[in-house]
Amino acid sequence: MQRITRHATTAALAAALLLATGCSSDGDDDKRATTADPGGRLPAGAPTAPPASQAAAATDTAPLEAAVRTYTAKMFTGDAASAYAILSTRCQGKTTTTEYGAVVAQAKKVYGALTVKSIKVDEMNGDRARVTYSVGVPTLDRTAQTWTREAGTWRWDGC
């Protein structure tokens, strides 16, 4: 019986973590209007040059990578308040600090202090980015995870 309960708890935690750290889309992927093509008149896939400020910002992935590493470390060391503070405003609006704190506490209990083992910025466009990163646990590794920059700070936006 204890074994079944442990497996059920692990499965429930994995589901909660996937909700808390899972990939999602807000539907913006289908919108073709861009700064370079505000009316969305260019055919899909047509190359457009980003504004110079975006091109310069896109080359500096260090702050984004640092945010991903910090968020992951806070999440798996049980520092719910710090991890919650790294959530985007949109994601904070979808969960309470209490709910999020319970997920973080359970993550620490089950997985311990995981850290980012590998990281790759897949896409960076203005204040939006997609990042693939691994913590060494395949079910928790993320592919093209959404991040957004709010007031100059990168925040997890995968809710």
Steps between C-alpha positions, in 0.01 A plus 500: 500500500783738587657433159175587319462819703858600421445442127174694509671786682785501249257497208298785653816701558620441145165623368514808724857575395408468135230758561741721691792461259339369185507638151207698373395742235293810541387486139730780385692256281234528230506878479712616208512873574849604602687823553660456158159414344236667721211412271595135474503532120816301431452132422554260787868419533615809310824632652472825689777694667441580867555857615862569595413513872346152485793359303746632758290372790460158336873440509520545878351181640692512829224673704240255367717198573569634851125538561435141388775370728381709795135400455591130479726517805234682706232255387696192607647637823153579630531880482140554390494876561805559279382260228152658500659845461661377175161406352357741245211720606274286280608178672477652848139579414432132436619360836515616859818514702356226723427264209836570344676457834350152539631395158848638576511327840401168344757543220775548755380200700482263203787619279733694727711794391511468121692748288516570128740256333468638146329802350437631149316816400293379204348833409521855625276767351471827687354426842406138422725197497486123484758299691581129510663380819569180689522422871597138445150362559338436160143564617605841634719608208348783295494557125426847358380628840349848476665790684407867488684816596304733728650833604841380383491170696453155346209306650367146460185512284424134438166489681 
